[in-house]
Amino acid sequence: MFFENNDISSDMDFAFLNLSGLTKDNISPNEFLNAKEGFLRGNMFKNEYKPYKNMTYIQVKPSNEREAKLYNVMCYSFAINDMNLYLDTHPEDRSALKYLEELIEEEKKVKEEYINLYGPLDICDTKGNTFKWVDSPWPWENLGGNIYV
């Protein structure tokens, strides 16, 4: 696809990926994590999480429904970005592309649900005749959440 008309042979196209353990042959559809687990681990691949010493990631526990819905949006947004980065180096991985499309559809749903209940997440989400962006809580207005959400 992207590498077809380059002077680099197809064997060399992905040679640099061996440094990270990712090659065009060793990722299969069941290697992708769901959006929440990928968000917590920091990548979307089951075999890529390597904790530092005996440490592990923390489980985020939203304290209310609004935080839970925002957390879902954040998880899907991360998953989409990470799969996009993967596809930059693996443009012919059809299963990854299919999974990315599924993530995009889910993110649209959870984002729309959040926007309908709590207002816009960014300036492009503003609807109607009024500018409701300023009605949302400001970052310094702590609503009793924790430092992670």
Secondary structure, DSSP 8 states (H G I E B T S, - for coil): -TTTTSSS-HHHHTGGGGGTT--SSS--GGGB--HHHHHHHTSSBGGG---STT--------SSHHHHHHHHHHHHHHHHHHHHHHHHH-TT-HHHHHHHHHHHHHHHHHHHHHHHHH--SSGGG--SSS-GGGGS--TTS--S--S--
